[in-house]
Amino acid sequence: MPDELLVFEQTIEAVYVRALHGRLPPTCKARLRQAGLDLDQKLRPAYPFTAWMTFLRITAEELYPGEPLEIGAFKIGEACIDGFRETMLGRAVLSLLRVLGPKRALMRATQNFRAGNNYTESRIREVSPRQYELWMNEVGSLPTFTAGILHAGLRTAGAESVRVDLSGYDGHACTYCISWSEASVSSGVAGKGDSKAATRSGSINSR
């Protein structure tokens, strides 16, 4: 892992310039500015990972004040895929996922996440044809944000009835237990707003 963990400009763009554009209240933008993200200025090429976690926490608190932080983070993770789709790089990556399908999309987790940061490493273990364990080395203090990305990304890859459970989270690394009911080419576009956080234990699944 590099000495300094960085989140690249395209990730910030996907969330804040694309997905959440027009949705952030003035109080949120002011708090983000104080934390180091001025959305009225040109984005920097990269931001420290610790700052990124702060940005996400502030955004979840501001956009979803009546919900647990982990659910707000999950929803922002899903929105990240929607925003990423609107970028040039995102269109290319997500188009590839639709061709690859869910299994091979998971196998490319390191490459896919490295499009937006310099630190992600992953390992995958097949439990059954539509059930996998995905270990990721660094998901920070909001592991459900990454769960939201995985959920929406797998739907983009054609998976239906996706379930993402958190296991073995130690504050940095996390294992995601992922399953889906079936996969089809025709279902390869991620929907919005049809997911839920199941329990405090970290279970996330779609309806």
JONOR-V27719 format. One record per residue. RES is the residue in one letter. SS is DSSP state (H for helix, E for strand, C for the rest). Layout:
{{RES;SS} {RES;SS}}
This chain:
{{M;C} {P;C} {D;C} {E;C} {L;C} {L;E} {V;E} {F;E} {E;H} {Q;H} {T;H} {I;H} {E;H} {A;H} {V;H} {Y;H} {V;H} {R;H} {A;H} {L;C} {H;C} {G;C} {R;C} {L;C} {P;C} {P;H} {T;H} {C;H} {K;H} {A;H} {R;H} {L;H} {R;H} {Q;H} {A;H} {G;C} {L;C} {D;C} {L;C} {D;C} {Q;C} {K;C} {L;C} {R;C} {P;C} {A;E} {Y;E} {P;E} {F;H} {T;H} {A;H} {W;H} {M;H} {T;H} {F;H} {L;H} {R;H} {I;H} {T;H} {A;H} {E;H} {E;H} {L;H} {Y;C} {P;C} {G;C} {E;C} {P;C} {L;H} {E;H} {I;H} {G;H} {A;H} {F;H} {K;H} {I;H} {G;H} {E;H} {A;H} {C;H} {I;H} {D;H} {G;H} {F;H} {R;C} {E;C} {T;C} {M;H} {L;H} {G;H} {R;H} {A;H} {V;H} {L;H} {S;H} {L;H} {L;H} {R;H} {V;H} {L;H} {G;H} {P;H} {K;H} {R;H} {A;H} {L;H} {M;H} {R;C} {A;H} {T;H} {Q;H} {N;H} {F;H} {R;H} {A;C} {G;C} {N;E} {N;C} {Y;C} {T;C} {E;C} {S;E} {R;E} {I;E} {R;E} {E;E} {V;E} {S;E} {P;C} {R;C} {Q;E} {Y;E} {E;E} {L;E} {W;E} {M;E} {N;C} {E;C} {V;C} {G;C} {S;C} {L;C} {P;H} {T;H} {F;H} {T;H} {A;H} {G;H} {I;H} {L;H} {H;H} {A;H} {G;H} {L;H} {R;H} {T;H} {A;C} {G;C} {A;E} {E;E} {S;C} {V;C} {R;E} {V;E} {D;E} {L;E} {S;E} {G;C} {Y;C} {D;C} {G;C} {H;C} {A;C} {C;E} {T;E} {Y;E} {C;E} {I;E} {S;E} {W;C} {S;C} {E;E} {A;E} {S;C} {V;H} {S;H} {S;H} {G;C} {V;C} {A;C} {G;C} {K;C} {G;C} {D;C} {S;E} {K;E} {A;E} {A;C} {T;C} {R;C} {S;C} {G;C} {S;E} {I;E} {N;E} {S;E} {R;C}}
